[in-house]
Amino acid sequence: MRFAKYVEALTWLESHVDFERVAPNREAVPTLEPVRATLALLADPQSDFPTIHVTGTNGKGTTTTLTSALLVATGLRVGSFTSPDLHAVNERISMNGEPIDDESLVALLQRLADVESVSGIELTRFELLTVAALLHFSDEGVDVAVIEVGMGGTWDSTNVIDSDVAILTNVDLDHTAVLGTTIGEIAADKVGIFRPGGVAIVSTTNAIVVEIAQRRAGDLGATLWLSEDSFTLERNELAFGGRAITVRTPYDHYDDVLVSLHGIHQGVNAATAIVGAEAFLGRALGEEIVVATLAHARMPGRMELIARHPMIVVDGAHNPAGVRALVATLDGAFHVGGQRRCVLGMLTGRVVEDMVGPLVALGFTEFLCCAPHSPRAMPASVVVAAVRRLGGVASEHPNATAALAHARERSTDEDLIVVAGSLYLVAEVRGEVLHVRSRHLT
């Protein structure tokens, strides 16, 4: 089997089990052996470069992206692996911030198809992308790769790397059917990315998480950097165009730095990225690099303003913690002279009231509910019913296009439309408004 075109390679990739689109489970005993065995057949490319590993319930994508950007600014050649993507799978594997090109991605998937054919080892879609990223970074001779965990930590397919630096952003209740039903159980899974002799960075001050991280780091002999101990976010305030932060790290002190991202949580993510990059370098980044990099930070689909008159803001808040962060940000980041409407859709596996409650309490004029384009989509009728039970005004729409059109028709130039609940929904709306064509097969 030879892939002559991009679409053929993508069709092969999509023929594999995709736990991002079909609800994951752990009915079988978890194992990393299929990934390790495949990597061994490729001469263990993950051993060819140092790595930074990032996990957490929320913020890991932003932290990965910002850490990579800071390291690129020092002159290093940096690979990044992130998930999910918005418009094309290429976005997940990047070099110095640029997504992999079609030709290179096709070549990687061809090599993996050949290995699968010979070995008989069939990986999941995410496992294949993990191996593809590690292989690409080896081929490209990166100085460092920053790897975002897909879910959890211990049994995530990315946990085949031996990272120099491991970052835990935060822990909240999400993917409870897989990771555990308590903060402690989820944290225990996530600290599985810590490594002997490495630096483990914990950005949350949650006492349960900190205790579990201390125990794990102690057992491994890892160096543990804790927030409010080894590093401190001294200031994190609303500023024109984003946040103004002041950060003390083990190596330096950065005062009044503009982060061009909206939300208190993004100030925390930026501080964590600074600390993570410095932990890898073993030295200060320096004020010039920090200021210049964070002033131009971009995170598509995360509190992103994509249109004006009316303003349209998209945010991939897909769990209760993410929704709470969204609500906290909307209270100050965007000046709204008129009404606020919410285009809302989410996936199953969430307690719908936990997602909808904070949004209703914020006082949106109305909710325009639809099902994201995903097999795991929660029916729009279920979301509508939850909004109405909590006292909000809601209507059901057949898809994102219809929901957005209705919101625009009812809005003036002074109004705000927020799109949230699922990155699948964000991708649909973002693509339509910015005229970005989706390159996904379905």
C-alpha positions in Angstrom: 0.0 0.0 0.0 1.5 3.3 -1.1 0.0 6.7 -0.4 0.0 8.8 -3.6 -1.9 11.7 -2.0 -2.5 13.4 1.3 -6.1 12.2 1.4 -5.0 8.6 1.0 -2.7 8.9 4.0 -5.3 10.6 6.0 -7.9 7.9 5.1 -5.5 5.2 6.4 -4.9 7.2 9.7 -8.7 7.6 10.2 -9.2 3.9 9.7 -7.7 3.4 13.2 -9.6 3.6 16.5 -10.0 7.2 17.6 -10.6 7.7 21.3 -10.9 11.4 20.8 -14.1 10.9 18.8 -15.3 7.7 20.4 -15.6 7.8 24.2 -12.4 6.3 25.7 -12.5 3.6 28.3 -10.1 1.5 30.3 -12.0 -1.8 30.2 -8.7 -3.5 29.2 -5.5 -3.3 31.3 -3.7 -0.2 30.1 -0.3 -0.7 28.4 2.2 1.3 26.5 3.8 -1.8 25.0 2.3 -1.5 21.5 3.7 2.1 21.2 7.1 1.1 22.6 7.3 -2.0 20.3 6.5 0.2 17.3 9.1 2.8 18.3 11.7 0.0 18.8 11.1 -1.1 15.2 11.9 2.5 14.2 15.2 2.5 16.2 13.7 4.4 19.2 13.6 7.9 17.8 12.3 9.3 21.1 15.8 8.7 22.5 17.4 11.1 20.0 16.5 14.4 21.7 15.7 15.9 25.1 12.0 16.6 26.0 9.7 18.6 28.1 6.4 16.8 28.9 3.3 18.8 29.8 0.1 17.4 31.5 -2.9 18.9 33.3 -6.6 19.1 33.1 -6.6 22.5 31.4 -3.9 24.8 30.1 -1.5 22.2 28.8 -1.9 23.2 25.2 -1.2 26.9 25.9 1.7 26.0 28.2 3.2 23.7 25.5 2.8 26.4 22.8 4.3 29.2 25.0 7.2 27.0 26.3 8.0 26.1 22.7 7.9 29.7 21.6 10.2 30.9 24.4 12.7 28.2 23.5 12.6 29.0 19.8 13.4 32.7 20.8 16.6 31.5 22.4 17.8 30.1 19.0 16.9 26.4 19.6 15.3 24.2 17.1 12.1 23.1 18.8 9.5 20.4 18.0 6.0 20.6 19.4 3.3 17.9 19.7 -0.1 19.2 20.7 -3.7 18.1 20.5 -6.4 18.4 19.5 -6.2 20.3 16.2 -8.8 22.7 14.8 -8.7 22.6 11.0 -6.0 20.0 10.0 -4.1 17.2 11.7 -0.9 18.9 10.5 -1.3 21.4 13.3 -0.4 18.8 15.9 3.2 18.3 14.8 5.2 21.5 14.4 8.8 22.7 14.0 9.6 26.1 15.5 5.9 26.9 15.5 5.2 25.9 11.9 2.9 22.9 11.2 4.3 19.9 9.4 3.8 20.2 5.6 1.6 17.7 3.7 4.5 15.9 2.0 6.4 15.2 5.2 3.2 14.1 7.0 2.4 11.7 4.2 5.9 10.3 4.3 5.7 9.7 8.0 2.3 7.9 7.8 3.7 5.8 4.9 6.5 4.6 7.2 4.1 3.8 9.9 1.8 1.9 7.6 4.8 -0.2 6.4 5.7 -1.0 10.0 2.2 -1.9 10.9 2.0 -4.2 7.8 5.2 -6.0 8.8 4.7 -6.1 12.6 1.0 -6.7 12.8 0.9 -4.1 15.6 -2.1 -1.8 15.1 -2.0 1.4 17.1 -4.8 3.8 17.8 -5.0 7.1 15.8 -3.5 9.1 18.7 -0.7 6.5 19.2 0.1 6.8 15.5 0.3 10.5 15.7 2.5 10.3 18.8 5.0 8.0 17.0 4.8 10.2 13.9 5.8 13.2 15.9 8.6 11.5 17.7 9.9 10.1 14.4 9.7 13.5 12.7 11.6 15.3 15.6 14.3 12.7 15.3 14.6 13.2 11.5 14.7 16.9 11.9 17.4 16.9 14.6 15.5 19.0 17.1 17.3 20.5 20.1 14.3 19.8 22.3 10.7 18.7 21.8 7.8 19.9 24.0 5.2 17.2 24.2 1.6 17.7 25.3 -0.1 14.7 27.0 -3.3 13.6 25.3 -5.1 12.5 28.4 -3.9 11.8 31.9 -0.2 10.9 32.1 0.8 7.4 33.2 -0.9 5.5 30.4 -0.9 8.2 27.8 0.9 7.2 24.6 3.3 10.2 25.0 4.6 8.7 28.2 7.2 6.7 26.3 9.6 9.6 26.5 12.0 10.2 29.4 11.6 13.9 29.9 14.1 16.3 31.3 11.3 18.5 32.6 7.7 17.5 33.4 5.0 20.1 33.9 1.7 19.6 35.7 -0.5 22.7 35.1 -3.6 21.8 37.3 -6.0 19.0 38.2 -9.7 19.1 38.0 -12.5 16.5 37.4 -12.5 15.5 33.8 -12.4 12.2 31.9 -13.5 10.6 35.2 -14.5 7.4 33.5 -10.9 6.8 32.6 -8.7 8.7 35.0 -10.6 8.4 38.3 -13.5 10.1 40.1 -11.5 12.2 42.6 -8.8 14.9 42.3 -6.4 12.5 44.1 -6.9 9.7 41.6 -6.6 11.9 38.6 -3.5 13.6 40.1 -1.9 10.2 40.7 -2.3 9.4 37.1 -0.9 12.7 35.9 2.3 12.6 38.0 3.1 9.4 36.2 5.1 11.6 33.7 7.6 12.6 36.4 11.1 11.1 35.8 14.1 10.2 38.0 16.6 13.0 38.0 14.3 15.3 36.1 12.7 18.6 37.2 8.9 18.3 38.0 7.0 21.6 37.9 3.6 21.9 39.6 1.6 25.1 38.9 -1.4 24.4 41.1 -1.4 25.0 44.8 -4.2 22.4 45.4 -3.0 20.7 48.6 -4.1 17.2 47.5 -2.2 17.5 44.2 0.9 19.0 45.9 1.1 16.1 48.4 0.8 13.5 45.6 3.4 15.3 43.5 5.8 15.6 46.5 5.4 11.9 47.2 6.0 10.9 43.6 9.0 13.3 43.2 10.5 12.0 46.4 10.1 8.3 45.3 11.9 9.1 42.0 14.5 11.5 43.3 13.2 14.2 41.0 13.6 17.9 41.7 10.2 19.4 42.5 9.4 23.1 41.8 6.2 24.2 43.4 4.1 27.3 42.8 4.4 29.8 45.6 7.7 28.1 46.7 10.2 27.7 43.9 8.4 30.2 41.7 5.7 32.8 42.2 3.2 34.6 40.0 3.3 37.9 41.9 1.0 39.8 39.6 -1.7 38.7 37.2 -3.9 41.5 36.2 -6.2 42.6 33.3 -4.3 44.7 30.8 -5.1 46.2 27.4 -4.8 43.3 25.0 -4.4 40.6 27.6 -2.8 40.2 31.0 0.1 41.9 32.8 2.1 39.5 34.9 5.1 39.7 37.3 6.9 36.4 37.8 9.7 35.3 40.1 11.5 32.2 38.9 14.5 30.3 40.4 16.7 32.3 38.0 15.2 35.7 37.5 12.4 38.2 38.1 10.2 39.5 35.3 8.2 42.6 36.1 5.0 43.8 34.3 5.2 41.6 31.3 2.3 41.8 28.8 0.8 38.4 27.8 -1.4 38.9 24.7 -3.9 36.3 25.8 -7.1 36.8 27.7 -8.0 35.3 31.1 -6.5 34.9 34.5 -5.6 31.3 33.6 -3.6 32.4 30.7 -1.4 34.5 33.0 -0.8 31.4 35.0 0.0 29.4 31.9 2.5 32.0 30.7 4.3 32.0 34.0 4.4 28.2 33.9 5.9 28.3 30.4 8.6 30.7 31.5 9.5 28.4 34.5 9.4 25.3 32.3 11.7 26.8 29.6 14.2 28.0 32.3 14.2 24.6 34.0 15.2 23.0 30.7 17.9 25.6 30.0 19.2 25.7 33.5 19.4 29.5 33.3 17.3 32.6 32.9 15.6 33.4 29.6 16.2 37.1 30.0 13.8 39.9 29.9 14.1 40.7 26.2 13.1 37.1 25.1 10.2 36.9 27.7 8.7 40.3 26.9 9.0 39.9 23.1 7.6 36.4 23.0 4.7 36.8 25.3 3.6 40.1 23.7 3.0 38.2 20.5 1.5 35.0 21.9 -1.4 33.5 20.0 -3.6 30.5 20.9 -6.3 29.9 18.2 -9.6 28.7 19.7 -8.7 29.8 23.2 -10.5 33.1 24.2 -9.9 34.2 20.7 -11.6 37.3 19.2 -12.4 36.4 15.6 -14.8 39.1 14.5 -16.1 42.5 15.5 -19.5 44.3 15.1 -20.7 42.2 16.7 -17.7 40.7 18.5 -17.4 37.0 18.3 -15.2 35.2 20.8 -14.5 31.5 20.6 -13.2 29.4 23.5 -12.5 25.7 23.7 -13.9 25.4 27.3 -14.9 21.8 27.3 -15.1 20.9 30.9 -16.4 22.6 34.1 -13.1 24.1 35.0 -12.7 25.5 31.6 -16.2 27.0 31.7 -15.4 28.6 35.0 -12.3 30.2 33.6 -14.2 31.4 30.6 -16.8 33.1 32.8 -14.1 34.7 34.9 -12.5 36.1 31.8 -15.6 37.4 30.2 -16.3 39.6 33.2 -13.4 41.9 32.4 -11.6 41.1 29.1 -14.1 42.4 26.6 -16.1 45.6 27.0 -19.6 44.9 25.8 -22.1 47.8 25.3 -24.9 45.6 24.3 -26.2 42.0 24.9 -24.3 38.7 25.2 -25.4 35.6 23.5 -23.8 32.1 23.6 -23.6 29.5 20.9 -23.2 26.4 23.0 -22.6 22.7 22.2 -20.7 20.0 24.0 -19.8 16.3 24.0 -21.2 13.5 26.1 -19.4 12.5 29.2 -20.0 15.8 31.0 -22.5 16.7 33.7 -24.5 19.2 31.7 -25.6 21.3 34.6 -21.9 21.7 35.7 -21.1 23.1 32.2 -24.2 25.2 31.8 -24.7 26.6 35.3 -21.8 29.2 35.4 -22.8 30.4 31.9 -26.5 30.9 32.9 -25.4 32.7 36.1 -23.3 35.1 34.0 -26.5 36.4 32.5 -26.4 35.7 28.7 -29.4 37.0 26.9 -30.0 33.7 25.2 -28.3 30.4 24.4 -28.3 29.0 20.9 -27.6 25.3 21.3 -26.4 22.8 18.7 -24.6 19.5 18.5 -20.8 19.7 17.6 -19.8 17.7 14.6 -18.6 14.6 16.5 -20.0 11.1 17.2 -19.7 12.0 20.9 -21.9 15.1 20.6 -24.5 15.7 23.3 -27.9 16.3 21.7 -28.8 20.0 21.5 -32.1 19.2 23.1 -30.4 18.0 26.3 -28.4 21.2 26.5 -31.5 23.4 25.9 -33.4 21.6 28.6 -30.5 22.1 31.1 -30.3 25.8 30.3 -34.1 26.2 30.8 -34.0 24.3 34.1 -31.5 26.7 35.4 -33.5 29.8 34.3 -31.9 30.7 31.0 -33.4 31.3 27.6 -32.4 28.7 25.0 -33.2 27.6 21.5 -32.2 24.5 19.5 -30.5 24.6 16.1 -29.6 21.9 13.7 -25.9 22.8 13.5 -23.2 25.4 14.3 -23.8 27.3 11.1 -27.5 27.8 11.8 -26.9 28.7 15.5 -24.3 31.3 14.6 -26.4 32.8 11.8 -29.3 33.1 14.3 -27.1 34.8 16.9 -25.8 37.3 14.3 -29.2 38.1 13.1 -30.4 39.0 16.6 -27.2 40.9 17.5 -26.3 44.6 17.0 -22.7 45.9 16.5 -22.5 46.5 20.2 -23.2 42.9 21.2 -21.0 39.9 22.0 -21.4 36.3 20.8 -19.5 33.7 22.7 -18.9 30.2 21.2 -18.0 27.5 23.8 -18.5 24.0 25.1 -16.3 22.0 22.6 -13.3 22.5 20.5 -15.1 20.7 17.7 -17.8 23.5 17.8 -15.1 26.2 18.0 -13.4 24.7 14.9 -16.6 24.8 12.9 -17.4 28.4 13.8 -13.8 29.6 13.5 -13.5 28.0 10.1 -16.7 29.7 8.9 -16.0 33.1 10.2 -12.3 33.2 9.2 -12.9 31.2 6.0 -10.5 28.5 7.0 -11.3 25.2 5.2 -11.4 22.1 7.3 -9.0 19.4 6.0 -10.6 16.7 8.1 -12.2 13.8 6.2 -15.4 14.0 8.2 
